[in-house]
Amino acid sequence: MAAFAGYVIAEPLAAQPQQPGTLLPYAVVGDAIPAPLTGERGDPVRGRAIVSNRQVGLCILCHTGPFPEEKFQGTLAPELSGAGNRWSEGQLRLRIVDSSRFKTDTIMPAYYKIEGLTRVAPAFAGKTVLSAVQIEDVVAYLVTLRD
């Protein structure tokens, strides 16, 4: 385990093949990344597991959501319930990949970025927080959250 921006990051739920220091190409169109990073949509069940895990996705450290089994959810960031109503799949994808595109001083980490970051533990330099497959799994889950 290692620290990232003050949080502990453990091994991913399922190791995803991706070379450290390489990112799959993607295109930002307006305020979204319309196409899946992997070319395929993710799995919402795996996505929920990532979002609700404090050592993998880190999401519930700052966000609250429909996770009754998880105590002490964060209140620093928007509620995840209804995320599928508020943002499109592509908008969610860009927010996870690099939320600083929306708010330059955000506290949300860029989950799929390797350059221009600060306070990155040496063991994680040149690596993304989540793999492209994990990003797609999280997006697939978040789009299912409708009021």
Disulfide bonds with the S-S distance in Angstrom:
none
